[in-house]
Amino acid sequence: MNAGMVRRWLNDGTLELPLPGSGSTAHRWSRLAELAEIDLVAARLAEAHVDAVAILTELGGSPTQPDQLWGVWAAESPDGVLRARGSGDVMTLEGTKAWCSGAGLCSHALVTARLSDGERGLFAVELNQPAIEALPSTWRNSGMQASDTRSVQFSNAQAIPVGRPGSYLKRPGFWHGAAGVAACWLGGARAVAAPLYRCGATTSANDHRLAHLGAVDAAIAAAEAMLVFTARRVDADPADRTGTAERTARRMRAVTETAVDEVIARTGRALGAAPLALDGPHARRVADLTMYVRQSHAEADLAALGRLAAEGQR
């Protein structure tokens, strides 16, 4: 169902969103949040596709075509290293890439791989090559299971370099994309909180439940306000001449992660076990959001934000 929904969004123009920094970043992220409120797994795949479009535009890659669904496979694992060999307009990839969402669903992907000098390069890859194989799934959690996140084996697969070595991480748009992920977390949080809002509107809502709803409403409002604030900062400085893109994006992610934690914990405490046990769609939304928000690195990310905040005081 999730893959079919992404394909429908792709075909009907839903994923034709403004680029980050184009003056309409708030619309881009608000739309991602709306899609995540509909279906978090489908939105996770959609976010990767629109991020790939933005990356290719920023780094001068060939534009995507209407019938293509792109992934962005940039995670690195000590258990599997992907290496790039050769030079020129076409290179080859050899090794295993972990954490590839949409492994059996995407037609193309932007993939990071290590060059001979250890630098990280970015490559555009057609996934229908015989030299590319999505390995059997080892996913054991029900959360985000439908995202088809697997390791992918590359055996001398052809790949087209995108941008200069190292440019994927150094470009301003890296942090714009990181904030786009938080927009999806926000939409997922709103969907998880929906039963609590409905309960609050009934006569069965006691002060205990209303207190939890009040805290949830405030947390969601804070994340929504941070989305708009961050989008304005991006549009005012798309090239990050002020050097504040990372701090601003990390703030948005931290505020949104806090909202997610509040929503999951307080909705469960207010409504008890029944929705999680008996309401299949709600249980799935909670499981998906719990897994997806772990794309944050928790205290490691907060420490990075703290260092940036401290530097801003010097």
C-alpha positions in Angstrom: 0.0 0.0 0.0 2.8 2.4 0.9 4.7 2.0 -2.3 1.5 2.4 -4.3 0.7 5.6 -2.5 4.2 7.0 -3.3 3.7 6.1 -6.9 0.4 7.9 -7.0 1.9 11.0 -5.5 4.7 10.8 -8.0 2.3 10.4 -10.9 -0.2 13.1 -9.9 2.4 15.8 -9.3 2.1 15.8 -5.5 5.9 15.5 -5.2 6.6 18.4 -7.4 7.6 20.6 -4.4 9.5 23.9 -4.2 13.2 23.5 -3.8 14.7 24.4 -0.4 15.8 28.1 -0.3 13.5 29.0 -3.3 11.3 31.2 -1.2 8.7 28.6 -0.5 10.6 26.3 1.9 7.7 26.5 4.4 5.3 25.2 1.8 7.7 22.3 0.9 8.1 21.2 4.5 4.4 21.7 5.4 3.5 19.5 2.5 5.9 16.8 3.6 4.3 17.0 7.1 0.8 16.7 5.6 1.9 13.6 3.6 3.4 12.1 6.7 0.2 12.6 8.5 -1.5 10.6 5.8 1.0 7.7 5.8 4.4 8.0 7.5 6.2 5.2 5.5 5.0 6.6 2.2 6.1 10.1 3.2 9.5 8.7 4.3 10.1 7.4 0.8 8.6 10.6 -0.8 11.0 12.7 1.3 14.0 10.8 0.0 12.8 11.3 -3.5 12.3 15.1 -3.3 15.6 15.3 -1.4 17.3 13.5 -4.3 15.7 16.1 -6.7 17.1 18.9 -4.6 20.6 17.3 -4.3 20.8 16.8 -8.1 19.8 20.4 -8.7 22.3 21.7 -6.2 25.2 19.6 -7.3 24.6 19.8 -11.0 23.5 16.3 -11.7 21.1 15.2 -14.4 17.5 15.9 -13.5 15.1 13.1 -12.6 12.5 11.8 -15.0 8.7 11.6 -14.3 8.6 7.8 -14.0 11.6 7.5 -11.6 11.4 7.0 -7.9 14.7 7.9 -6.2 16.2 7.0 -2.9 19.1 8.6 -1.0 21.4 5.9 0.5 24.0 7.8 2.5 24.2 5.9 5.8 27.5 4.1 6.5 28.0 1.0 8.6 31.2 -0.6 9.8 29.8 -4.0 8.8 29.6 -3.0 5.1 31.7 -0.5 3.1 30.9 0.5 -0.4 33.8 1.6 -2.5 34.0 3.5 -5.8 36.6 2.7 -8.4 37.7 4.3 -11.6 37.5 7.8 -12.9 35.7 10.0 -15.4 32.0 10.2 -16.1 31.2 6.6 -15.2 32.7 4.7 -12.2 32.0 1.4 -10.6 30.7 0.6 -7.1 31.8 -2.5 -5.2 30.6 -3.7 -1.7 27.6 -3.5 0.5 25.5 -0.5 1.4 23.4 -0.8 4.6 20.2 1.0 5.5 18.8 1.4 2.0 15.2 2.4 2.3 13.1 1.5 -0.7 15.7 -1.1 -1.7 13.2 -3.1 -3.8 10.9 -0.1 -4.6 13.1 2.6 -6.0 14.2 2.8 -9.6 17.2 5.0 -8.9 19.3 6.1 -5.9 21.9 8.6 -4.9 24.5 6.5 -3.1 27.6 7.6 -1.1 30.7 5.5 -1.5 34.4 5.7 -0.4 36.9 6.8 -3.0 40.5 5.5 -3.1 41.7 8.4 -0.9 39.0 7.8 1.7 36.9 10.8 0.7 33.2 10.2 0.3 31.7 10.6 -3.1 28.1 10.7 -4.3 26.9 8.7 -7.2 23.7 8.4 -9.3 22.8 4.8 -9.9 20.2 2.9 -11.9 19.0 0.1 -9.7 17.9 -2.3 -12.5 21.4 -3.4 -13.1 22.2 -7.2 -12.7 25.2 -6.0 -10.7 23.0 -4.6 -7.9 21.1 -7.0 -5.6 18.9 -6.1 -2.6 19.8 -8.6 0.1 17.2 -10.5 2.1 15.6 -8.4 4.8 16.9 -8.6 8.4 14.3 -6.1 9.7 12.6 -7.5 12.8 10.6 -4.5 14.1 7.1 -3.8 12.8 7.9 0.0 12.8 8.8 1.2 9.3 8.9 -2.4 8.0 7.0 -1.4 4.9 9.8 1.0 3.9 11.7 -2.0 2.6 15.0 -1.0 4.3 17.7 -3.5 3.4 21.3 -3.9 2.6 22.2 -3.8 -1.0 25.1 -5.5 -2.7 27.0 -3.8 -5.5 29.2 -6.0 -7.7 31.0 -3.7 -10.2 27.9 -1.7 -10.7 28.0 1.4 -13.0 27.5 4.7 -11.3 27.7 8.4 -12.4 29.5 10.8 -10.0 27.5 13.7 -8.8 29.3 16.8 -7.6 32.9 16.9 -6.3 34.2 14.4 -3.8 33.0 15.4 -0.3 30.4 17.9 -1.7 27.4 15.9 -0.5 28.1 16.7 3.2 29.6 20.1 2.7 26.8 21.7 0.7 24.2 23.9 2.5 21.4 21.7 1.2 22.6 18.8 3.4 21.1 20.7 6.4 18.0 21.7 4.4 17.4 18.0 3.8 17.9 17.1 7.5 15.2 19.6 8.4 12.9 18.0 5.8 13.1 14.8 7.7 11.9 16.6 10.8 8.9 17.9 8.9 7.9 14.2 8.3 8.4 13.5 12.1 6.0 16.4 12.8 3.3 15.0 10.5 3.7 11.6 12.1 3.3 13.1 15.5 0.1 14.8 14.5 -1.3 11.5 13.2 -0.4 9.7 16.5 -2.0 12.5 18.5 -5.3 12.4 16.6 -7.1 9.9 18.9 -6.2 12.1 21.9 -7.6 15.2 20.2 -10.8 13.2 19.4 -11.1 12.0 23.0 -10.6 15.6 24.2 -13.7 16.7 22.3 -15.9 14.1 24.0 -17.7 14.2 27.3 -15.4 11.3 28.5 -12.4 13.6 28.6 -11.4 14.1 32.2 -8.8 16.6 33.5 -6.1 13.9 33.3 -6.6 13.4 29.6 -7.1 17.1 29.0 -3.8 17.9 30.7 -2.0 15.4 28.4 -3.8 16.9 25.4 -2.7 20.4 26.5 0.9 19.4 26.7 0.7 17.6 23.4 -0.9 20.6 21.7 1.8 22.9 23.0 4.6 20.6 21.8 3.1 20.2 18.3 2.6 24.0 18.1 6.2 24.5 19.1 7.4 22.2 16.3 5.1 23.8 13.8 6.4 27.2 14.7 10.0 26.0 14.4 9.3 24.6 11.0 8.1 28.1 9.8 11.0 29.9 11.5 13.6 27.5 10.0 12.1 27.8 6.6 12.3 31.6 6.7 16.0 31.4 7.7 16.7 29.0 4.8 14.9 31.2 2.3 16.8 34.3 3.6 20.2 32.6 3.3 19.9 29.6 0.9 23.7 29.5 0.4 24.4 29.6 4.1 26.7 32.6 3.9 26.1 33.2 7.7 27.2 29.7 8.5 24.1 29.0 10.6 22.3 26.3 8.6 23.5 23.4 10.7 22.6 25.0 14.0 19.1 26.0 12.7 18.4 22.6 11.3 19.6 20.9 14.5 17.3 23.1 16.5 14.3 22.2 14.4 15.1 18.5 14.6 15.6 18.7 18.4 12.3 20.6 19.0 10.4 18.2 16.7 12.0 15.1 18.4 10.9 16.5 21.7 7.3 16.9 20.3 7.4 13.3 19.1 8.5 12.0 22.5 5.7 14.0 24.2 3.1 12.8 21.7 3.9 9.1 21.9 4.3 9.1 25.7 1.3 11.3 26.6 -1.1 9.8 24.1 -0.3 6.4 25.5 -0.6 7.5 29.1 -3.9 9.3 28.5 -5.6 6.7 26.5 -4.1 3.5 27.9 -3.5 0.2 26.2 -6.7 -0.1 24.2 -5.7 2.0 21.1 -2.4 0.3 20.9 -3.9 -3.2 21.2 -7.2 -2.8 19.3 -6.7 0.1 16.8 -4.5 -1.3 14.0 -3.8 1.9 12.1 -3.0 3.8 15.4 -0.7 1.0 16.5 1.1 1.1 13.2 1.5 4.8 13.3 3.1 4.6 16.8 5.4 1.9 15.7 6.4 3.7 12.5 7.0 7.0 14.3 9.0 5.4 17.1 11.3 3.8 14.6 11.6 6.8 12.2 12.5 9.3 14.9 15.5 7.1 15.7 17.0 8.5 12.6 18.0 11.2 15.1 21.1 10.4 17.0 19.6 11.6 20.3 22.1 12.9 22.8 24.9 12.9 20.2 22.9 15.3 18.1 22.1 17.4 21.2 25.8 17.5 22.0 26.5 18.8 18.5 23.8 21.4 18.9 25.3 22.4 22.3 28.7 22.9 20.8 27.3 25.1 18.1 25.3 27.1 20.7 28.4 27.6 22.8 30.4 28.7 19.8 27.7 31.3 19.1 28.4 32.9 22.5 32.1 33.4 21.9 
